[in-house]
């Protein structure tokens, strides 16, 4: 269900580029549960998460989708689980894998964060949609 808190970021679904990974995504996205990111204070208006574990038992894995509006900075952060991202839509500048530099990544790119790597993402002129998986 769409909460009022995440309605604005879901309006960006029209801005999500149609890629091989996002074909008809906008249809299912409106029935998924979206949450404001705990790393931001925008109440889900610019950045939101849909946590797959809310729908399926993934065991020791945590998975979800990250949706970030255009021209936003998802904060640098770190956590003990290792993490994998698959970029589904939107070119963005990512800091990941222990690097202090940001690198431009595109749909289809996969990136990995070791435990406690500092990482974040800056979007440019398009919204970002990425699948993430965390595990110990």
N, C-alpha and C positions, 0 to 999 in steps of 0.2 A: 504494500500500500504506500501511497505517496503522502508523506507528512508535509505540512505547510513549510516546515523548516528546510526541506530539500526540494521543494517545488522549483525554485529558481534555478538551481543547478541542473535539474532535469530538463528545464527549458533548453539547455545547451545540447540536448540530444539531437536537435535539428542541425547543430553545428558539428556533430560527430561525423567525420568523413566516412563514406561508405567504402569499406575495405573488405577483403576476403574474410576478415575476422569479425566484422560487424554487420554483415548483411542482415537486414531486418532486426537488428538489435533493439532499435527504438520501440519495437512492438512488445518485447518481453520486459524491457527496462521499466516500463510504467507499472508493471505488476510486481516487480521485485521490491524488497524492503530496503530502503536507503537510510543511512545514518549520517549525521554530521561527523566529520573526522574529529577524533579527540585531540588532534594536534593543531587545530585551528579554532578560532573564536567566531567564525562566520555563520554558525548555526546551520551549516549545510547549504548555504546560499551560493557558495563558490566552489566548494569541494565536498564530496560525499563518498561514502563507502557502502557497498552492498556486500554483506558478509555471507559467503556461501554456506558457512556452518549454521546459519539460521535456517537453512532449508534442507541440508543434508549432513549426515554424520561423516566427517572426514577423518575420524580417528585422531591421530596425533598431529594432523595437519590443520592449519588455519588458512582458508582461502577466501578471496573476495575480489571485487572490482573496485578500482579507484577511478573516480570521475573528477577531473579538475577543469574548471572553466579556463578560457583563454586569458593570457597575460596575468597569470597568478604564480606565486612562489609557494610550493608545498614545503613546509619547514624542514630544515635539516634535523635529523633525529637518528637515534640508534636504539637497538634492542638486541637481546641475547639470541633469539631464534635467527637462524639463517633464512634468507629470503630470495625468492626468484620472482621476477616480473616478466610478463610477456606483453609488449606494447600492441594494443589492438587498433588504436586510432590516434592520430595527432603526433606531429613531430614536436619534441620537447628536449630541453637540456637537462640531463641527469647527472648527478654526482652519485657514484656507486663504487662498489668493489674495492674500497680502501683508498681510492684516488681522491685528491683534493680538488681536482679539476672537473668541470662540467663538460659533458660530451653530448652532441646532438644525436638522438636516436629516433628511429622511425618505426612505423608499424611492421611487425614481424621480428624486430630485434628482441632478444632475451638478455636480461641482465641479472647478475647474481651479487648478493651482499653476504659476506661472511658475518658470523656473529659479531655484534658490536661495531660494525662498519658504520661510519657516519654517512648518511645518504639523504637525498631530497631531489626535487624536480622543479624546474621552472618552465611553465608553458609559454608559448609565444602567441601567435595570432590565431591559434586554433585550440579547441578543447582537447583534452587528453582522456583516453580510456585505456586502462591497463588491468590485466589480471595479475594478482599476486598470490603467492603461496609461501607460508612460513612453516618451519619445522625445527625441532631441537636436534 
